[in-house]
Amino acid sequence: MKKVSEQLKILTEGEAEILPVNSLKEKLIISLKRKRPLRVKLGVDPTAPDLHLGLAVSLRKMRQFQQLGHKVIIIIGDLTALIGDPTGRSKTRPSLSKEKILANAKTYINQLSKILNLKKTKIVFNSQWLEKLTLKETIKLAASYNVSRMLERDDFKKRYRSGTEIAIHEFLYPLLQGYDSVVIKADIEVGGTDQRFNLLVGRDIQKSCGQLPQCCFLVPLLEGIDGKEKMSKSLGNYVSLIDGPADMFGKIMSIPDGLIIKYFRLCSDINAKTINVFEKDLREKRVNPRDLKMKLAFNIVEIYHSKDKSLKAGEHFRDVFQKKQLPSKMPEYTIIQKKEIFLTQLMIKLRMAKSKSEAKRLIRQGGVKINQKKVENIYQKITAKEKIVLQVGPRKFAKIIFRS
């Protein structure tokens, strides 16, 4: 195991905050002295079937701990997901079914392998211990924290002051995820800066259970490709770890110029020294932001796919977006259709829009083309026996042949 100073240099690069301030150094000193790897926790709630680059910031930090010889533990919050993390919520989150949560969780293992060494990673579901809590034990857990401290939390505070409903079960979320830290005896918990409150509650719960409290290791939040809100599955502004190469490349190319350097630092494998040069060149206008975005997109796609697929995704992007050509490969559909069909219905049928209202919105915004010609009429119909290429948004294409 490396010296404490060497580990600190690696681990603190890119961190947002460590609480308490010197706790990481203290934990590393004890770890080295006792020749015992630290137990490093990251909790993931399976609220959607795919992970994204925002969560990958935490996972990449976990990989650093792993490469330094520490024990990485991923907690899949299949039970806490039934409550839903209230962090950043302006209203009570709708509950997901257990079946949906488990279906989402099953997809996570392969995605985690894109970043972590699964042979050295412990993956557990918190229902294993949370479902066994008796009512008496749950009451005791709830008694370890008070309502006034819970209401200090920004999202709860805003909702309470505005008279917006806060359900009692939402108070249980930080308590239960804190109890996760007790069960696995976490030395360190990694999370985004929006998880600050939850991670600190974990320290308090550990103290109340007679354990040494964990170090809270916070990483920066990554804004989504819209450049406005944090990357989020619910907001649809995310880059999934399982996006296809071309789709992933196109999404990275769509980020605002102001996020280029942040994405390089948090999402790429480019070293800090090179990124500093990129930042200076960008600031002094010695480089076209588009060219830097291309480097970024090539690197990220290579990380999650391969160099060959990254190069092909770049070729696809140049053909479709820069040369305005149709992609050489696209899904092909043969549709039996005797009568005319509304374009909005066709978009839903091909899963190029989730609903009629979304399809109409995309048409109004100029995001729908037929044979490379922009559609302006939201009530446009497609006639039978017609062959078309349909484009929805910048990255979705389909070749359609109608037969009667």
C-alpha positions in Angstrom: 0.0 0.0 0.0 1.3 3.5 -0.9 2.4 6.1 1.6 -0.4 8.3 3.1 1.0 11.4 1.3 0.9 9.5 -2.1 -2.6 8.3 -1.5 -3.8 11.7 -0.5 -2.4 13.3 -3.7 -4.2 10.8 -5.8 -7.5 10.8 -3.9 -7.9 14.5 -3.3 -7.5 15.4 -7.0 -11.0 16.5 -8.1 -12.7 16.2 -4.7 -15.2 18.9 -3.7 -15.1 18.5 0.1 -14.0 16.1 2.8 -15.8 16.1 6.1 -14.4 16.4 8.7 -11.5 18.2 7.1 -8.6 15.9 8.2 -10.7 12.7 8.5 -9.4 11.1 5.3 -5.8 11.6 6.3 -6.6 10.2 9.8 -8.3 7.1 8.3 -5.4 6.5 5.9 -2.9 6.7 8.7 -4.8 4.1 10.8 -5.3 1.9 7.7 -1.5 1.9 7.0 -0.6 1.4 10.7 -3.0 -1.5 11.1 -2.4 -2.9 7.6 -6.1 -2.9 7.1 -7.8 -1.6 3.9 -10.5 1.0 4.4 -14.1 0.1 3.7 -15.3 2.6 1.2 -19.1 2.8 0.5 -21.2 4.2 -2.3 -24.9 3.9 -2.4 -26.9 3.6 -5.6 -30.7 3.6 -5.8 -32.0 1.7 -8.8 -34.6 4.3 -9.8 -33.9 3.8 -13.6 -32.3 1.0 -15.7 -29.1 2.8 -16.6 -26.3 4.6 -14.8 -24.9 7.9 -16.2 -21.7 10.0 -16.4 -22.8 12.0 -13.3 -22.7 8.9 -11.1 -19.6 7.8 -12.9 -17.7 10.7 -11.2 -18.3 8.9 -7.9 -17.5 5.5 -9.4 -14.2 6.7 -10.8 -13.3 7.9 -7.3 -14.2 4.5 -6.0 -11.9 3.0 -8.6 -9.0 5.1 -7.2 -9.7 3.8 -3.7 -9.8 0.3 -5.2 -6.5 0.6 -7.1 -4.9 1.8 -3.8 -5.8 -1.5 -2.2 -9.0 -0.4 -0.3 -12.2 -2.4 -0.1 -15.0 -1.0 -2.3 -18.6 -1.7 -1.4 -21.5 -0.8 -3.6 -24.8 -0.7 -1.9 -27.8 -1.1 -4.3 -30.6 0.6 -2.4 -33.4 -1.6 -3.5 -35.3 -0.9 -0.3 -34.4 2.8 0.1 -35.5 3.2 -3.6 -39.1 2.3 -2.4 -39.0 5.6 -0.4 -37.0 7.6 -3.0 -34.2 10.0 -2.1 -35.8 13.4 -1.2 -32.6 15.3 -2.1 -33.4 18.2 -4.3 -37.1 17.3 -4.6 -39.7 20.0 -4.5 -42.4 17.5 -3.7 -42.8 13.9 -2.5 -41.3 11.5 -5.0 -43.8 8.9 -6.4 -43.0 5.4 -5.1 -41.7 2.7 -7.5 -42.9 -0.9 -7.5 -40.5 -3.5 -6.1 -40.6 -5.3 -9.5 -39.5 -2.2 -11.3 -36.7 -1.6 -8.8 -35.4 -5.1 -9.1 -35.5 -5.0 -12.9 -33.5 -1.8 -12.8 -31.0 -3.2 -10.3 -30.3 -6.2 -12.5 -28.9 -4.0 -15.3 -26.4 -2.3 -12.9 -23.8 -5.1 -12.5 -22.6 -5.0 -16.1 -22.6 -1.2 -16.1 -20.5 -1.1 -12.9 -17.9 -3.4 -14.6 -17.2 -0.6 -17.1 -15.4 1.3 -14.3 -14.8 -1.0 -11.3 -13.0 -4.3 -11.0 -15.9 -6.5 -10.0 -13.7 -9.2 -8.7 -12.5 -6.8 -6.0 -15.9 -5.1 -5.5 -18.5 -6.1 -3.0 -22.1 -5.5 -4.2 -24.9 -5.8 -1.7 -28.6 -5.0 -1.6 -29.8 -3.0 1.5 -33.0 -5.0 1.6 -30.9 -7.8 3.1 -30.8 -6.0 6.4 -33.4 -3.3 6.2 -36.3 -5.7 5.7 -35.2 -7.5 8.9 -35.6 -4.4 11.1 -38.3 -4.8 13.6 -40.7 -2.0 14.5 -38.9 -1.6 17.8 -35.5 -1.3 16.0 -36.9 1.2 13.5 -38.3 3.3 16.3 -34.9 3.2 18.0 -33.2 4.3 14.8 -35.7 7.2 14.4 -35.1 8.2 18.0 -31.4 8.8 17.2 -32.2 11.9 15.1 -34.5 14.8 15.6 -37.0 16.7 13.4 -35.4 20.1 13.9 -32.1 18.9 12.4 -34.0 17.1 9.6 -35.7 20.4 8.7 -32.3 22.1 8.5 -31.9 20.3 5.2 -32.4 22.7 2.3 -35.1 20.8 0.4 -37.1 20.0 3.5 -36.7 23.6 4.7 -38.0 25.1 1.5 -41.0 22.7 1.3 -41.8 23.3 5.0 -41.7 27.1 4.6 -43.8 27.0 1.4 -46.4 24.7 2.9 -45.5 21.9 0.4 -46.3 18.5 1.7 -43.5 16.4 3.3 -44.4 12.8 4.0 -43.2 11.2 7.2 -41.5 8.3 5.3 -39.2 10.8 3.6 -37.5 11.5 6.9 -36.7 7.8 7.0 -34.5 7.9 3.9 -31.4 9.5 5.3 -31.8 7.4 8.5 -31.9 4.1 6.6 -29.0 5.0 4.3 -27.1 6.0 7.4 -27.9 2.6 8.9 -26.4 1.1 5.8 -23.1 2.6 6.9 -23.5 0.9 10.3 -24.2 -2.5 8.8 -21.1 -2.5 6.5 -18.9 -0.6 9.0 -18.0 2.1 6.5 -14.8 4.0 7.0 -15.5 6.3 4.1 -18.6 7.2 2.1 -18.4 8.7 -1.4 -21.2 10.8 -2.9 -22.0 14.0 -4.8 -22.1 17.3 -3.0 -25.9 17.1 -3.1 -25.6 14.1 -0.8 -23.8 16.1 2.0 -26.7 15.9 4.4 -27.3 12.2 3.9 -23.6 11.3 4.4 -23.4 13.4 7.6 -26.5 11.7 8.9 -24.6 8.4 8.4 -21.8 9.7 10.7 -24.4 10.5 13.4 -26.1 7.1 13.1 -22.7 5.3 13.4 -21.9 7.3 16.5 -25.3 6.4 18.1 -24.5 2.7 17.4 -21.0 3.0 19.0 -19.0 3.0 15.8 -16.3 5.4 14.6 -18.0 7.7 12.2 -17.2 7.6 8.5 -15.3 10.2 6.5 -17.6 11.9 4.0 -15.9 12.2 0.7 -17.9 14.6 -1.6 -17.2 14.8 -5.4 -18.5 17.6 -7.7 -21.9 17.4 -9.4 -21.8 17.1 -13.1 -24.2 19.3 -15.1 -26.2 17.6 -17.7 -25.8 18.1 -21.5 -28.3 21.0 -21.3 -25.8 22.9 -19.1 -28.5 24.0 -16.7 -29.4 21.3 -14.2 -27.3 18.5 -12.6 -27.2 15.4 -14.8 -30.3 13.4 -13.9 -32.3 10.5 -15.3 -35.5 12.2 -14.4 -34.6 15.4 -16.3 -33.5 13.5 -19.4 -30.2 15.5 -19.7 -27.9 12.6 -19.1 -25.4 10.5 -20.9 -26.0 6.8 -20.1 -23.1 4.4 -19.6 -25.0 2.1 -22.0 -25.7 4.6 -24.7 -24.5 3.4 -28.1 -21.1 4.9 -29.3 -22.8 7.2 -31.9 -25.4 8.4 -29.4 -22.8 9.0 -26.7 -20.5 10.8 -29.0 -23.4 13.1 -30.2 -24.5 13.9 -26.7 -21.0 14.9 -25.6 -20.7 17.1 -28.7 -23.9 18.9 -27.6 -22.7 20.1 -24.2 -22.2 23.9 -23.8 -18.7 25.2 -24.4 -18.5 26.3 -20.8 -18.6 22.7 -19.6 -15.8 21.3 -21.8 -13.0 21.5 -19.2 -15.2 20.3 -16.4 -16.2 17.2 -18.4 -12.5 16.6 -19.2 -11.6 16.7 -15.5 -14.5 14.6 -14.3 -15.3 12.2 -17.1 -12.1 11.6 -19.2 -8.8 9.8 -18.8 -6.8 12.8 -20.0 -4.2 13.8 -17.4 -4.5 17.1 -15.4 -1.5 18.7 -17.0 -2.9 18.3 -20.5 -6.3 19.5 -19.4 -4.7 22.6 -18.0 -3.2 23.3 -21.4 -6.6 22.8 -23.0 -8.1 25.2 -20.5 -5.5 27.9 -21.3 -5.9 27.4 -25.0 -9.6 27.7 -24.7 -9.4 30.8 -22.5 -7.0 32.5 -24.9 -9.0 31.5 -27.9 -6.2 29.5 -29.5 -8.4 26.5 -30.1 -11.9 26.0 -31.5 -14.2 24.7 -28.7 -15.6 22.2 -31.2 -12.2 20.6 -31.8 -11.7 20.2 -28.0 -15.2 18.7 -27.7 -14.2 16.2 -30.4 -11.2 15.1 -28.3 -13.4 14.8 -25.3 -16.1 12.7 -27.1 -13.4 10.4 -28.6 -11.9 9.8 -25.2 -15.2 9.2 -23.3 -16.6 6.8 -26.0 -13.3 4.9 -26.0 -13.6 4.5 -22.2 -17.1 2.9 -22.3 -16.8 1.1 -25.7 -13.5 0.8 -27.6 -11.1 2.9 -29.6 -12.4 1.4 -32.9 -16.0 2.2 -31.9 -15.0 5.7 -30.9 -13.4 6.3 -34.3 -16.5 5.0 -36.1 -18.7 7.2 -33.9 -16.6 10.2 -34.9 -17.0 9.4 -38.6 -20.8 9.1 -38.0 -20.9 12.5 -36.3 -18.9 14.2 -39.1 -21.2 12.6 -41.8 -24.5 13.4 -40.1 -23.9 16.7 -38.3 -21.0 18.4 -40.2 -21.5 17.1 -43.7 -25.3 16.9 -43.3 -25.3 13.4 -44.8 -27.6 10.6 -43.7 -25.9 7.9 -41.6 -24.7 4.9 -43.5 -26.5 2.6 -41.1 -29.9 3.1 -39.4 -32.8 0.9 -38.2 -35.1 -0.2 -41.0 -38.8 -0.9 -40.5 -41.4 -2.3 -42.8 -44.9 -1.2 -41.8 -48.2 -2.7 -43.2 -50.4 0.4 -43.6 -53.4 0.6 -45.8 -54.4 4.1 -44.8 -52.7 7.3 -44.0 -51.1 7.5 -40.5 -50.4 10.6 -38.5 -46.7 11.4 -38.1 -47.1 11.7 -34.3 -48.6 8.1 -34.2 -45.7 6.8 -36.3 -43.1 8.4 -34.0 -44.8 6.7 -31.0 -45.1 3.4 -32.8 -41.3 3.4 -33.5 -40.5 4.6 -30.0 -39.0 7.9 -31.3 -41.3 9.8 -29.0 -42.9 8.7 -25.7 -46.2 10.4 -26.2 -48.3 12.4 -28.7 -47.6 15.6 -26.8 -43.8 14.9 -26.9 -44.1 14.2 -30.6 -45.9 17.4 -31.3 -43.4 19.4 -29.2 -40.5 17.9 -31.2 -42.2 18.9 -34.5 -42.9 22.5 -33.2 -39.3 22.8 -32.2 -38.1 21.8 -35.7 -36.6 18.6 -34.5 -38.4 16.3 -36.9 -37.4 15.7 -40.6 -38.7 13.5 -43.3 -36.1 12.8 -46.1 -34.0 15.6 -44.6 -36.8 18.2 -44.9 -38.1 19.8 -41.7 -41.6 19.0 -40.8 -43.7 22.0 -39.7 -47.3 20.6 -39.5 -48.0 18.7 -36.2 -50.9 17.0 -38.0 -48.9 15.8 -41.0 -49.9 12.4 -42.3 -47.8 9.8 -44.0 -49.4 8.0 -47.0 -49.2 4.3 -47.6 -46.8 2.8 -50.2 -44.3 5.6 -49.3 -40.6 5.1 -48.5 -39.1 7.6 -46.1 -36.2 8.4 -43.8 -37.5 9.8 -40.6 -35.2 11.8 -38.3 -36.2 12.8 -34.8 -33.8 15.1 -32.9 -30.1 15.1 -33.8 -29.4 11.4 -33.3 -32.5 9.3 -34.1 -32.9 8.0 -37.6 -35.2 5.3 -39.2 -35.7 4.0 -42.7 -39.3 3.1 -43.2 -41.0 1.2 -46.0 -44.8 1.2 -46.1 -46.7 -1.7 -47.6 -50.4 -2.0 -48.0 
